[in-house]
Amino acid sequence: MTPTPGLNLISEIGMNPKDLVGKRLVPVFGDMSALGGNVSQVRGVPLSKPVIQQAGRRYPLIKSNVAEDIAYASEPSAAASKIANFGKFGDDDVLGVFLAGSPKSVDFSHHMAQGLVRQLDTLRPSKDAIREFDSAIKNYVVMKPTPDGTKVPTQPFKKFAGITSPNIEEMIISKTSKDFTPGQLRTAISDEMAKYKFQKLGFPNYEDLSKVMLEPGLKKGFVGHVFEAIPGRGIQTPSYYHQSYSAGIPGRYVGGLQNKQTGDLGVPAEMLFPKLFAEKRAKGATDENILGSMRLSHQGEKFTAESLDPLMQFLGY
């Protein structure tokens, strides 16, 4: 891995937890991808082209994003939904708070699918193995939401051209379809290639690549970077080109929550959203269920002075 040429970042700011009191906090789900490296090989396996690490949690630190008041990026529909989430709280001072997904959440971004596909020229799985993988993608099941709130199984990749298609790079980055998004195809490719049967058939090692593409120190369900929402602004188009996400969410970077003594990143989500966790736990929800609801629905909680002391203690103040 070498540093990404031309990437300019601001320094991380340590946020004083006291500045959260009285603010409406809104979780903003994100993957755990790293930032700042061009990955050209994985455990000795060369890639046909380097994969650029583009974040993740550290996306708000990119200087052009800071200058343009863009704090986050996603696919257009998800970005619009989160902007609406901010607007739901009227005159409150709203802060977006990065909520880390699971290590597998990175599958939706370009980092994993691109990194796996670009090892195939070197590893050269057999034609039979390629056919078996292509069949797995064609039969891959995606649960599609319906207007009544339920989900139905679909197989949107039935016309998949193949993992060794000359157009595979276009398919996983920019090609649009009425049946699926590039992110959904990236997830399917990564999900299938992570399976033991495909590892045995000579495909790239998913775990080795994951260790390269994830930001060290992040933990699932932890919240960290904080940004100030900007009322009245819609989707932005960042000048910084992100290969996974084109829609910028307006916001001004405030800082990050880090342990004063150890430098560890973030805190468990329940420390910033104690009321939400208490209410849902009382109804029988597991913490996994709660984190899932925070990712998918319009949440927001005002941080109170009563919640400050435990947060300060956890962060080593």
N, C-alpha and C positions, 0 to 999 in steps of 0.2 A: 504494500500500500504506500502511496505517495500523497503528499498534500494536494488538495484540489487547487489547480492554478487559478489565480484571480479571485479566490473567495476571501472576502473581508468580513470579519466579525467584530462586534463590540464585546467588551468584557462582560462577564456575568455580574449581575448586581445582587448582593445579598439583601433580601427584603426584611425589614423589621416586622415581625408578626403583629405588633400592635397596630400597624397600618391596615390590618384586615377588619378591625372592629367597626361594626356599623355598615360594612359593605355587603352588597348582595353578591354571593359567589356562585358562579355558574360553571359546572364541569364541562371541559372541552376534551373529548376523547381523542387520543392520539396513539400512534404506534411507537415502538421503542427503537426506531432506526437511528443510527449514528449520523454525524455530519462531519465533512471536512476531509475525507480521504477518497482517492481513486484506487479502487481495488483491482489489481491486475492478475493475481493468482490466489488460490486457496489451498493451503497445505500442499504446495508444490504443483498444483494443477493450474496451468495457465488458462486465462480467459481470452476469448477471441478479441474482445475489446474490454477496457476497464469499465467497471460499474462505479458511478459517482454516488457517494453517500450524501444524502440531502436532508435527513432529519424528518420528523421527529421533534422531540422536546426543544432542541436548540434552534429551530427555524426562526423564532423571533430575534435571534442575535445577529442575523445577516444584515449588514449595514444598509443595503438598499431597502430591505423590508422596514427597518427602523425609520429611514428617511421618508418612506411612503405610508407610514402608519398602517402597516400590514403585520398582524401578529400571528396569523395562522393561515393554513391553506387546506383545501379539501376538494372533492368533486363538487360541481356546481349545486346539485340538489342538497347535499349535506351542508355545504356552506350557507345556503339560503335558509335552511332549517335552523342552523345555529344562530345566525343573525336574528331570526325571528324569536329565538329563545331569549336573546339579550333584550329585545324590544318588549318582551312580555312584562318586564318589571318596571315599566314607566319611568318615574323620576328617581328611582334608586340609583346609587352609585354602583355600577355593575362591573365586576372583575371576572374575566375568564380565567379559569384555572386548569392547566394541563393535567389530564387524568391518563395515566399510562395503562395501555391495554396489556394483554398477555404477550409473551414472546412471539406467539403465532400471529399476532395482529399485523406484524410486519409483512406477512404474506400478501396483503392487499396492495402494498406499494411495489415499486419496480425493483427494489433492491434484491429480493429473493428470486423472483422468476427470471429476471435478467441475468443474475449471477449464476443460476442453474443452467439456463439455456446456453450461455456463453462458455460453458465447460464442455459442451457436447462435442465440439470439433476435436478436442483432445481425447476425451474418453471413448468416443465412438461406440456406443451400445450397438448390439446386433440389430439387423433388420427386424427380426422377430420381436426383440425387446421394444423397439420403436413402435411396431404395430400394436403391441399389447398396451403400451402407454397411451397411444393415440385413442385406442378403444376406451380406456379408462376415462379420458377427458370427455369423449363423446357421450359417455353414460354417466358423467358426474352430475350429482343432484344438487340443485340450488333451491332453497326454500324461498318462495316468492310471496310477499305480503299481498293480501287481498283487501278490497274496500271495507269488508266487515271486521277487519283486525286479525283474522286468522292467517295462516300461511299454508301454501300448497307446494308439493314437490314439483320441480320442473327440471328439464334437461336442456339447458339453453345452448350447449356446445355441440349439438348433433352434427353440425356442418363444419366442425373444426378441421382446418386444412392440414394439421399435423405439426408436431413439435420440431421437425426438421424442415418445415416449409420455408422457402426463401423470404416469406412475409412475416415470419414469426415475431420479429422485433417490432414491426408495425402493429401487429395484433395486440401485443402486450403493453404498448405505450399509447397509441393514439387512435387505433381503428375503432370506430363506433359501430354499434349494431342495435337493431330494434330489440334483440333478445337479451343482450348482456352488455356490461361495461368492461373496459380493459381491466379494471381492478378485480372484477369477478373472475375473469379468465386467469389473471395472475395468481389469485388465491387457489384456483383449481389446480394449476400447474404445480405450485409449491406444495399444496396439500398432498397431491398424488406422489410427487417425487420424494416426499419425506417418508413414504411407506417402505418398510423393510424389503418387500418383494422387489421393488424397483432398485433399491440399493444393491440387492444381490444380482440384478440384471445389468449392472455396470453403469447406472446413472450417477450423477454427482451426489456427494454426501451433504445432505440437508443440514445436519447439525454443525458440520465444519463451517459452512457458509453462514449459518445463523450467528455463530460466535463472532464472525467478522463484521456482520451488518448491524448488530444490536449495540446500543450505547452502553458501555460498562457502568455498572452501579445503579441502573434503574430497576425498580421493582414493580411488579404488576399491582395495580390498584392504588399506587401512590400518586399523590398530586404534588406538583412542583412549580413550574413557571407560571407567573401571574401577569395578565395584561389588562389594561383598562379598555372596556368596550367603548365604541364611539357611536352614540345614538344617531339615527337618521342616515347612516351610510350603508349602502348595499354592497354587493360583491365587488371586489377590486381585481384588477389584473396586474399581478406583480411583474416588475421588470426582471426579477430573478426567476429563471425558468426552472420549474420543478417537474421532473419527468412523470411523476405520479399524479400531482394535484395542480389544477390550473386556476382554481377559484380562491382568491385571497379574502380572508376575513379581516375587516378593519379592526385595529386595536393598537394601543401604545404599551410597549413592554414596560413593566413595573419592576420586576425582579424575580428572584427565586427563593424558595424556602430550603435552606440547607442547615444541617446540624452545625452549630457553632464550634463544637469541639472536634468532630470527626470529618466534617465536610460531606457527609452522606447526603444524597439528593432526596428531597421531598419528605412527605409524611403520609401515613395511611389516610385514605379519603375520609374515614369516619371522624377524623379529628377536625376537619373543616366543615363536615356536613353531619354533625352529631344528631340533630333533630330528625333528619331524613333516615339515618340508620336506625335510630330508636323506634321510629314509627313503623318501619317496614319489618324490623326484627320482631316487634310485638305481634305482627300479623303472620309470623312464621316464615318470612323470607330469609334465605341464607345470604351471607355476604356476597357470594357469587351472583345470586339473583339481583341483589341491590346494585352491584357494579354494572351488571347488564342493563338495568333500567336507567342508570345514570348515562350510559352510552347512547341509549336509543330514544329517550324521552326528554321533554323540556323540564329540566330541574333547575333549582336555584334556591339558595338558603342564605339568610342574613346571618353573618358571623357576629356572635355576641361576646360581651366582656366575660361572661361565665365560662366560655370555651377557651379563653386566652391562656389561663394558667397552665392547663395540661399541655397545650401546644408549646408554650415556652419551655416547659420542663423537658418535653420530648426533644426539642431542638438544642438543648444544652445551654440555655440562657441562665 
